[in-house]
């Protein structure tokens, strides 16, 4: 083809070049070599022919790609086009890659569609389950609301019944206890006295139980109203100690009230509930303490505007395992306590509920072999800190039996503006009086002495009787509750 055409052109040029040169330029033909002329003419003939043949070859090599483009344009209407075979390897490689990519896209879309269908199915299933659960929840909520209302009605009816029954039972029971007190003061035989004492103790236990049930019913029914009244905390604690003195003396216990001398004179709060809680705690301390003492102390916390009242005893203490359980309803330290001391286990639960309704709390501060201390904290408003001073200036000589009693007495007297002096017992007070009388010093207006040492008290009284009536101090003898007068 191409090589033969070129060879023929070269031969013709070589043979015909000299003739043409002599024909058209005889002078020049002799001076130019025939080979040069032939080469030039050959180039002029070969170059166009080569260009035409190269263009034809390029067109032939591009034909598969042009067909590939045409096929792609035709297949563009399909989502996943597939191409056939072509004349050249390069076109076939491109077509194969396009077919592979199209197949991968088809497989991916098929997988995505399957996943979408599964997802839609799962969503529909979950939505159906949610709708069923919501419908069931609405039914359950409606049922729960119905049950709650029924429970509230039943609880209110129970509380109302307990309150009414407790009140109805307490009235005749108080009559029985009153009549029993009267009967015990008559001339009974020892056996009758024992029977009467047993009846009264059982009746008192039943009355305490009824009071606890009544308080519990009021708390559960929400009928506990918190009222505010002014009260003297020191006087309240003294009154409670005096009230428990007989039962404490029967057990050989010593009960003392020792509030902080700086305790405010007047506070505002629910004095009735404060008294009820303290009575409950003191009652427990007296009941569970076999020997020793029960003390009531109080302190005012300025930072928190609250009153802290501590009730300490020398009883058996509370086991560690029961420290939290004792505040639950119908619970005591252990079963043996219930059998030994009686009670329903409502006292501490009621005390804590009432305290928390007032914004305070009741907790076990300490417990061990040496006894327990319960702390009752309650918010209050201080009305006045200092008590009114006495109009007349008094001078008191204090001779209490124990240092604690002495300091408590001196602190209370000092807050009332009383001048005080202290003696170490009745014997020391008698010596101080003799010394003051002989030196002409001021004599006390009142001498307060403990009656524990009867001999020293009699000596003190004898010394006072030697002083003239106009300057003789008055003698105040402090005796344990229920003790017989010394004079």
Number of C-alpha atoms within 10 A of each C-alpha: 6 11 9 9 13 17 13 12 17 20 13 13 22 19 12 13 21 19 14 13 17 13 10 10 11 13 10 11 18 12 8 12 11 18 13 12 16 21 15 14 17 20 15 12 16 19 12 11 15 15 11 12 14 13 12 12 11 11 12 11 14 14 15 19 19 13 14 20 12 12 16 17 12 11 14 12 9 10 10 16 19 18 17 10 13 17 12 13 11 12 20 18 13 15 21 16 13 17 17 14 15 17 15 13 14 15 13 12 12 12 12 12 12 12 12 12 12 12 12 12 12 12 12 12 12 12 12 12 12 13 12 12 12 12 12 12 14 12 12 12 12 12 12 13 12 12 12 12 12 12 12 13 12 12 15 17 13 15 23 17 14 19 21 14 14 20 15 11 14 17 11 11 17 14 11 15 19 12 12 16 14 10 14 16 9 9 9 12 9 9 9 13 16 13 13 18 15 12 15 19 13 14 17 15 16 18 19 17 19 21 18 21 21 20 23 23 23 18 17 15 17 11 11 15 12 14 12 15 12 17 18 17 24 20 14 16 22 15 14 20 22 15 13 17 19 16 15 25 16 9 14 14 20 18 27 20 22 21 23 16 19 14 21 20 20 21 23 18 20 19 20 13 19 21 16 15 22 22 19 16 24 23 17 17 26 27 16 17 21 16 16 17 19 25 20 22 17 23 19 21 14 9 6 10 13 19 23 18 23 24 22 25 29 23 23 16 20 21 14 11 10 13 16 13 15 21 23 15 15 15 19 23 19 14 9 10 13 15 9 9 11 15 20 17 20 23 29 22 20 22 26 19 19 23 20 14 15 20 13 18 18 24 17 17 13 15 20 14 11 13 20 21 25 20 20 24 24 22 21 23 15 20 14 14 13 14 14 11 13 12 8 8 12 15 19 22 23 27 28 25 18 11 11 12 17 20 17 16 18 22 17 19 20 14 19 16 18 18 16 18 15 18 20 15 23 29 18 14 25 22 15 17 22 17 12 13 14 9 9 9 10 11 18 20 16 17 27 23 27 22 23 16 13 12 12 19 22 17 15 23 18 12 16 20 11 10 14 9 10 6 13 16 21 15 16 13 18 16 14 14 16 10 10 8 9 10 5
